[in-house]
Amino acid sequence: MTKLRVGLLFGGRSGEHEVSIKSARAIAKALSAEENASKYEILPFYIQKDGRWLAGEVPQKVLETGNPLLEAEQTAEGNLTSNPQAQTLSKWESPSQVAQVDIWFPVLHGPNGEDGTIQGLLTLMQVPFVGSGVLGSAMGMDKIAMKMAFEQAGLAQVKYKAITRAQVWSNPCVFPKLCDEIEAALGYPAFVKPANLGSSVGIAKVRSRQELEAALDNAASYDRRLVVEAGVVAREVECAVLGNDQPQASIVGEISYNSDFYDYETKYTEGRADLLIPAPIPDAIARKIQDMALEAFAAVDAAGLARVDFFYVEATQEVLINEINTLPGFTATSMYPQLWAHSGVSFPELVDRLIQLALERYSPN
């Protein structure tokens, strides 16, 4: 049987470069395990932090070590790759091995990875790829567009206010009025977030006018679109979705942590957060979360996979949707594969199903 050549695309220019490498290592291991080894051949492609693509020995080395390519290694003379042209490739060129790929498996988290940009490029290549297309990826990344889609679908969520960098960095007369409006609409505590960054980058919890002003200024340095959300006392629960037009929802999991909120340090520091699977919540609430996860998946036109995050307000039994992540972390200990493992789908089987879903969805016309 001829093996399907899977282009494993990882690294990238976002702040989640290292997380992407961890996810790619786990996926590569799953593609080489059990029955997958006879079905798939891995062609790894590593996107450096400066945007250049590399194929051959370098991405294989990164996968083996788990360490990103250092700047010194990028510029060093010598045979870093079996493709000698790789050293002279510009940011607008791709390795010749790209033409050998039968299906792409992008594992790029954050901007330029799960925001529709790489999906647009892969669409132009007319080759199937795992995950959502341009629309689903873009809406899943932009928190404002996402919230508007959820609102249109009738999904309950926390109060929020969308603002722009221009409003924040306006003249001294306008900015105080903006803060007045935020305080009146949302109160404290509140969360200030860049609209288009992942992994809690640039997010701040604010409890006063001084903290609000500082957080808005900081978030505006990351993105031109910002969102401020009302704080809520709730448990954080998550549900994984798998499928295309007839998706399935996993069992529900909960994130438990001791920090003030689920920030970047808590998310990626070992031992700072615990995953509780299944979440210790009533069955009726779990079913509601699963139904809402599927509705959110359809609302943004997601495909293949997504993790949907919720707030469960135990005091009132309310379930509020927080966000959808169309390319969630994919390490062996990440919530998405863990939710499916506890739902009866092993990591190798999950990766295989994602590839089959991509082939199912692909149309060359």
N, C-alpha and C positions, 0 to 999 in steps of 0.2 A: 504494500500500500504506500502510495506517495504521501510523504508528510507535508502538512500545511506549514508554510513558513510564516512564523509569527514575528512581526516587527515590534519588539519590546522597547518602547520609547520612554525614557526617563531622564531625570536631572532637571534641566530647565533653569529659567532666569529668576524665578520667584524666591521668596524667603523660605519656601518649603522644599528647597533643593535636596537637603539631606533626608527629609521624610520620604521624598520620591524614591531615593535610592533604596531605603529600607523596604518600601512597598514593592519595588521592582525585584529585589532579591527574593522576597517571599513568593512572588508570582513565578519567577524563573524556577524556583525549587518545585513549585506545584506543577508547572508544565513539564518538568523532568521526572515527575513521580508517577508510579503505577501505570495505568493504561495510557496516560497522556504522553508518555515518552515515545510510544509507537505512532502517535498521531501528529505530533507537533515538533517542528524544528525552530529553535529560538535564534532570531537575528537581533542582537541587542544594539540599540542606538542611544548614545549618551549625548545630551545637549548640555554643553558647558554653561557656566554662569554668565559668559559673555554672549551666549546665543549660538555658538558654533556647534555643528553636529559632528559627531565622530562615530565611526563604525569599526568593526574588527577587534583588535586586541585590547584597545583602551577601555571600551565599555565592559568587556569581559573582565578586565582587571578590577574595574570599579565594582562590578557585581560580586566578585570574589572577596574583595577586601571590605566592602561596605563604606569605603571612604571616597569623598569627592576628589576629583582631579585638582591638585593644587596649582596655583598660578605658575609656580616655578616649573612644574611638569608640563604645563601647557606650552610654555615658550622654549623649553629646553631643546637643544639639538639632539637628534638621535632617533632611533627606530622605536617610537612609541606605539605605532600601529602597523598592522600588516598592509594597510593601504597608505602608500607613501604620499598620496595626494592630500590626505587628511590634514597634514601640517599646514598646507597652503589654502585650505578651503576658507572662503569668506563667509560672512554671516548669511549671505544670500544663496549659498551653494549647499548641496546635500551630498553625502557619500554615494558612490555608484551603487552600493548594495541596496539602496532604497528601491530600485527597480525590481529587486528579487522578492519583495514582500508580498505575501498573499493576503494577509490581514494584519491590521495594526492593533496593538494593545497599548494605548497611551496611559502612562502612569505619572502624569504631570499634575501636581497639586498647585492650586493658587493661580494667580494671573499668568496669562500666556500658556495655560495648561488645561484648566477646566472652565474657562470663560468663553469658549466658542472660537477662539482664535486658531488653535491647533486643529480643532474639529473642521474649521473652514478649509484649512490647508489639506487635510486628509480627504475631505470631500472632493476637492479639486483633483486629487490624485486618482479618483474613481476606484478606490480600493476600500473594502469594508473595514470598519474600525469598531472597537468595543466602546460602549457607552452612548451617552446622549449626543445628538447632533448639535448644530450651531445654536438653534433657538433654545433648546432645553438647557444647554451648557451656559449660555449667556444669562438666561433668566435665573438659573440656579446660582450663579455667581453674584449677580447684582441684587443686593438685599432690597432695594427699593422696588425694582421691577418684580421681584419675587413676591413681596408683600402685596403688591397690587394684584398679582395673579391669584394669590390666596384669598384676598378680599373678594374678588370677582367670583371665586368658587364657593364663597360662603364659609370659609374656614376661620374659626375664632382665633384671634391672636392678640398680643399685647398692644396697647396704644403706642403710636409712634409718630414721629414728625420727620419728613424728608427735607433736607436742606442742601445747599451747595457751598463749595469753597468760596465763591464770590460773595455770598452772604456773610460768611465768617470773616473773610479778609476785606470787609467793606470799610467805609469810613466810621469814625468813632461814634457817630450819631445813630447809625443803623444797627450796629452790632448789639448794643444794650437792649434795643427793642426786640431783636431776635431772641435774646436770652429770656426776656420777659415772656415772650410767647411760649417758649419751651417750658418754662416754669409753670405757667398757667395751664398748659395743656397736659403736662406729664407729671409734674411735681418731682420730688426726690424720694428715694434714690432713682437714678436713671442711668442708662448705658449709652455712651457715645461710640459710634462705630463707623469706620470707612465702609462704603457700600460694596466695594469690590476687592476686599482682601480676605484670605482664609486664615484658619488656625488662630483666631483671636488676635491677630496682629493689629496694633493701633487702637484696640478697644480699651475703654476706661469706664469704671463705675464712678459716678459722681454723686455727691451728697450736699453740695453747696454751690453758690453762684461762682465762687472763685475756682472750684474744681471744674465746673461746667465750662467756663471760659478757657481754661488751660487745655481741657480735653478736646474741645472743638478746634482749637488752634493746632493741636498735635494731630488730630485725625485729618484735618485739612491738608497737612503736609504729605499724607499718604494717598489721598484720593480727592477728586473734585466733587464727588457725590458722597454725602454723609447721611446717616440716619441716627436719630436719637429715640431710644425706646424707654418706656416706663418700666421701672423695676417691679418685680413680682416675687412674693415669697412662695416658692414652689420647688418640687422635685424635678430633676432633669432626666427625662426618659427618651429613648431612641428606638426606632424601628427600621429594619432594613427592607428594601424592596428589590425584587428580581423579576425581570421580564420586559416585554415590549407592550403590545396592545392589551394583553391579558396578564398583568403582573401579579405577583404573589407577595404577601407581607410576611416577614419573619415573626418570631416571638418578640416580645418587648424587653429591652434591657434598661438598666438605670445606671447613671454615673454618680458616684458618691465621692466627695472630696472635702478637704478641711480648709481650703483657701477661701478668700472672700468671694471669688467667682471663678469660673472655668477658663482661666486665662492661658496664654501660650506656655508659660513656665509649668503650670499645673498639668496641662495636656501632655507635654512631652518630657516631663521629669519622672523617672521611674519611682513608683511608690507614692506619688502625690495624689493619685486618683484610683478608685476601685470600680470595676465593672461588675454589676450585679445582674446575672442572667439565669433565669428570668427575673424581671423586676418584681419585687414583692408588692403588687398592687391588685385590686379587685379584678376578677375576670371581665366584668362588664367594661371597666376602664381600659383594659388591655385591648379588648375588641374594638372599642371606639378609636383608640390610637391607631390600630391597624387599618381601620376604614379610612381615617383621616390621612394616613400615610399614602394610601393608594390614590386618594383624591388629590393630594398635593403632587404626586408623581404625574398624574394626568394634567393638572393645572399648568405646569410649566413645560409640558410635552417632553418629559424625560424618557429615556430608553436604556435598557440593559440593567443598570444598577443605580441605586441612590440610597442614602441614609437620611431619614427624616427625624428631626429633633423636636421635642415637645417640652412644655412645662405642664406638670400635673399639680394643680392647686388642691392639695388634699383637704383643706378646710371647707372648700365649696364644691369639691368633686369636678371642678372645671378642667378641661384639657385645652391648652392653647398651643398652636403651632409656633415654633420658633424659626426654623429654617430647613431647607433641603440641601443636601450636599451630593452633587451628581458624580463626584469622583472622590469618595471618602478614603481615608487612610486604609492601606491594604496589607499591613504587616500581619504576621501570624497572631499577634495579640490585639489588633485593632478591633473596634466594636463591630464593624460591618461583617467581616468573616466570622467573628465569634458568634454573632447573632444567628448566622446561618448554620454554623457548626452545631449550635444548641437546637436548631430547628431540623437537624438531620441531614444537612448538606455539608460534606467535608470540603476542605480548602481546595484540593485538586478537582473535585467535582464542580465546585463553584466556578473555578477558572474555566473549565471546559464548557460549562453552560453559558458563560458570558460570551465566549467565542462563538458558540452555536447561535446565540441570540443575535450577535452582530451579523452573522452570515444570513440569518433569517430576514433581518431588517434591510439588508443592503439591496439597492436597486441601481443599476448603472445608468438608468434613464432619468 
